[in-house]
């Protein structure tokens, strides 16, 4: 078996069908679910995916490590339920694994939709992220959030095309996800002995807005760029405020 697509899921029934439909070129699809209640499992099973469950959530990095243990392919392609593989990217992935190069990882370029508009600036594009590697050579790190493939010493090559990322569903779910990520981030930093204050949280939030909207030219993304800068500032404040709260307990 050459290629496994691996997905970790929880309550992603709205996004999963389009994701699975774009994976018609892989040899197997592995889904590791962490307690869905919305039909995610039925959708995955109906598409022929191999479905596993692990409900004691350890964080994103460790959960991906668990998912990797279920994959049988020589190569692993990591994808989230809210992402879709384009035809050009598909061709690039197949060409890469045919080369059979050792100690090499491949980056996909994500193009992210933000409430109805693909963002081309704001620090969101290009967004190259390692998603393809040999299963026996590399794995994800232990980060609870913002995890990455630990591939020190590997040759990093870029794949053609785009990985379309539909990160925003409705307004409420987007904010809920943002708050959850902020909490995971704070927990991870607290375990390392880090602390924060409310003043620094406020200052970091303001700086995050300026960086996103001005330095990263978010204004070129129009009203969506302004909204994204505001949300980035809000997320930044939540991260450090959550860390401050944890340090006070």
HUMO-V457391 format. One record per run of one state. SS is the DSSP state (alpha for helix, beta for strand, coil for the rest). FROM is the first residue (numbers start at 1). TO is the last residue. If there is no record, write none. Layout:
<<SS:FROM:TO> <SS:FROM:TO>>
//
This chain:
<<coil:1:2> <beta:3:9> <coil:10:12> <alpha:13:21> <coil:22:27> <beta:28:33> <coil:34:39> <alpha:40:46> <coil:47:49> <beta:50:53> <coil:54:59> <alpha:60:70> <coil:71:74> <beta:75:78> <coil:79:82> <beta:83:85> <coil:86:86> <alpha:87:99> <coil:100:103> <beta:104:113> <coil:114:117> <beta:118:118> <coil:119:126> <beta:127:134> <coil:135:138> <beta:139:140> <coil:141:148> <beta:149:150> <coil:151:154> <beta:155:158> <coil:159:162> <beta:163:166> <coil:167:170> <alpha:171:191> <coil:192:197> <alpha:198:215> <coil:216:217> <alpha:218:248> <coil:249:249>>
//
